[in-house]
Amino acid sequence: MNMKLTRRVPVRKQPPDQRIRNFSEVCLGYTQDEAIAEARRCLQCRNKPCVAGCPVGIDIPGFIKAIADEKCADALQVLLRRNSLPAVCGRVCPQETQCEQVCTLARKGEPVAIGKLERFAADFGASKTAPGVRPPADGPKVAVIGSGPAGLTCAADLARAGAQVTVFEALHLPGGVLTYGIPEFRLPKEIVTREVAYVTSLGVTLLTDTIVGRTVGREDLGKMGFLAVFIASGAGLPSFLGIPGENLLRVYSANEFLTRVNLMKGYLFPVYDTPVSVGKTVAVIGGGNVAMDAARSALRLGAETVRVLYRRTEVEMPARREEYENAVEEGVNFSFLVAPVALVGDSGGFVSGVRVIHTRLGEPDARGRRRPVPIPGSEETIVCDTVIIAVGQNPHPLARNIFPELALTEHGTIVADPATGETNVPGVFAGGDIATGAATVISAMGAGKRAAQAILSSVASGRVLTHARRG
């Protein structure tokens, strides 16, 4: 193999000493010349292993070939055939464990930078591409609950097939976790706005500030004439540790912290009147992407020291490698093999430290990760004045309230067929984090695509919402 093909074209980033003072995007992306050079590394394999590794089945060799042939605007059109959110996926999708992992070049070197090329194609083509072609909306009426990645993808695919789609969003801005959960320096809000605009250009109606299960009930859906519902309300409720001291002041769930920073523009205080109280020394509990986002946001809000506490080792940490490396570059500290047992406070009721016990790795758990085993007598207190708990999210119950007969798992997620999203209630489908628990953006999008096809088949066969059943 040509050694030139084994190394990918590097991508530019803001220097760490600059980016920790702002919320601008860290990764600067490829220039056109850089993208063309990287695209020409692609071997255009006949068996296309990268496509098989993509949860939404993007024609990866096809869009890369368009870039390599210097038809960069055409690359976006190839992407949009299977992916309605390419600029989002190019930034936050874990390509390194999916399409890039199975790239032929990865066997002896670095895989093609599929994610960075997807981002380039989406950004380059955005200013040169007309809005989506709106098909005649003469098909069935379908309600989509939630405007996150699963909901937007399902809505777009249904609209392309001629369905009359309405997306209900509880918050005042669409995007779900893309808007409230991922920081500006990783996914700018203008990118989310642009991708949502493409979906609505297909004829999708978007209703914000509308809470299904509160402001809209089951009877309302019937009166509106919906034949099917896709529940994609995500996992927006925080998980806590269940240890003493979690009610102390300046203890945040990562959900609250990131929502204040992102959706409520706390990072622009005092331009926006949403202050976020961050002390000098911050402890972030958790090891996933949300923990990285919270830690890096805290630095940008003025914290002098940020430390991530994780009960396993760096190897087991679920965060993307790129985000972990960015955090290290920016000065985030990491303490591995420590498990919090209590939060301690001062006389004023503010948190002043995290009591931890050191751990070692034992036998694998149900997911194959080695269990952290506490080491007796190893407790210590880590001093801090802010704690952010980032240990997972739970499904939101409101949308489920209007369909109380829905079967649920022991974790509160909706039981849905992984291949179709079909639930035990006729005409009701579910996908994304509400069905799987917290997962990746691209896996939620895959669920949305599968559900869209299943919804069309279900309605065609007469399996629709009970209140909407036709005679």
Summary of the structure (lengths in Angstrom):
residues: 471
radius of gyration: 22.9
end to end distance: 65.0
largest distance: 70.6
contacts: 1662
relative contact order: 0.13
helix: 35%
strand: 19%
